[in-house]
Each structure stands twice: as C-alpha cells, then as structure tokens.
Amino acid sequence: MDSGAPLRVILTRLGDCWSARLIVALGRGACGFNKLQRRVAHSHARQPISQRMLSLTLRSLVSDGFVEKRQTGSGRWAEYALTETGKNLFDLIGEMDNWVRTRAARTRATSKSSNDNAPPAVAEETAPFRKGGMTQ
C-alpha cells in the first residue's frame, strides 16, 4: 500500500463539497438530521444540501469513523455527533482555516504593495485578480 494513501483518503473526503461543512456544523454540537440540514444551509446559503446528499455524506462520515449515529431514547429519530476522531478533525479544520486566512491576508498585503510600486501596465494587468474582479 502506498504510504501516502491514508492522507489522500482524508484529503479526498475533506475535498468533497459537504464533508468539511458537516464536520464544522457538528462541531457546534450533536443534532438530528433536519437540524443539521438547517445548520449547513445557514452556513452555506448559496447552495443548500439536499436530503439525499446529506444522507450519503453522513453515511460516509459514519463509515470513516468521524461521526456517530445515535438513536434517541424514543428510538424514533437519530442524532449525529462527532466522534473523538471527528473532534480532532474539527480542530484541524479550524487550524487550516486560520492558516488560510492568515496567508490570504499576507498575500493581499504583499500583492497590494507590489502593485502600488509596479509600473502602470503591470498594475492594469493584475487588476482583474484583485477585489474579486475575476470570475470563474
């Protein structure tokens, strides 16, 4: 087995559209399916998660050991919570977020000071990349 395979598995899981968002939402506390769907919708209003996608992603996160599914006392509905591994991953996601925000701020500051000192032609060429001017 390739020594980088476990890391690739984790990065692939976190790189999908919903897994990291669900880990962060569950980092706020255990909850049921519908409440979790609302939490994710509020944190990412641009694209709400469908029930099917939420179900599939939760199933994968449970299978990978990041989330546990617990039946409530009545047994009528389930509650989802982070496992210890999921809590560790939640902390790492927070650290990565802080790292990215710090790097982005430094990059913007460096880019701004570079463009301020650049000849006018260079400043004009980079204008679409500043202040969200470039669309994907």
N, C-alpha and C positions, 0 to 999 in steps of 0.2 A: 504494500500500500504506500502511496506517495505520502511523504512526511507533511506536505502542505495541505493534504486533503481535509483534515478537520477544520482548519482555518477557512478553506474555501467553502465548506458546507455552511459555516456560521455566516460568512460574508454574503453568500448567496441568499441565505434566509433573511438577513437584515436588509439586503438589497432589493427584496421584493417590495411591492407597493405598500403593504399593510402590516407586516410583522413588527417592525420597529414602532410603528404608531400604536399597535395593540399593546406592546410591552410598556410603552410610556403611559398609555391610558390605564393599564392595570397597576402601574406604579403608584397611581393615586389611590389604590385600594381595590379590594375584591368587589365584584359586582356580577349581576346577571347579564344575560345575552343582550336584552333590549337596552339596558342602561349603558352597557359597553358600546353598543352601536351608536347611541346618542353622544357619548364621550368622544368617540372618534369623529363623528360628524361635526361636533363643535370645535375640535382641534384642527380639522381639515375641511372646512366648509365648501371648498371648491369642488370636491368630488366625494360625495357620501359613499360609504361602503354598503354594498348590498348584503342582504341576509345570507345569501349563498356564499359570497366571498368571505364574510365574517366567519361563517361556519367552517369553511375549508381551511382558512388561516388558523383559526383556533385549534382545529383538529391537528394541524401540522405542529403548532407550538406545544400542544399537549404531548404529541408523539415524540418531539425533540426534547421534552423534559423542562421547558421553560415556564409552562403554565400547567396548573392542575385544575381539573373539573371536579367540583364537589356537589353532591346532591344536598339540597337544603333539608331541614328537619321534616317538612311535609313530603319531600320527595317529588313535588310537582314541578320544580324547576331547578336548574343548576346554577351554581355560582362559579365564576372563574377567578383564579388568583395566581400570582406569580409564585413559583417555587423558589427555593434558595438560589438555584442557578439563574432563574429568571430575574431575581432581585439583583444578583451580581451583574447580569447583562444590562439591567435598567441603569445601574450606576455607571457602567462603561459607556452606555449611550449618552448619558449626561456629560461625562468627561469628553467624549468625542464632540458633542455639540459645543461645549465651551472651547475646545481646541479649534474647531472650525470657525466659530465666531471671532476668536482672537486673531486667527490667521487672516480672515476676511478683512477685519478692521485694519490690520497691518498692511495688507495688500492694497486696500483702498488708499490708505495714507501714503504709501510709497508711490502708488500709481499717480495720485494727485500731485505730489511734489515733483515727480518725474515729468509729468505733463506740463506743469507750471513752468519748468525750465526748458522744455523742449521747443524746438523751432515750431512756428505756426503750422507748418504742413504736418508734422508728426502729431501735434495736438488735435488737428482736424481728423486725421486718420483714426485715432483712438476714441473719438467722441461717441460713436455708436455703442461702444462697450461700457461706457460709464453711465451711471444713473439709470440702468435698466433700459437703455435705448435699443439694445439689440434683442430681437425676439427670436425664439427658437422655432 
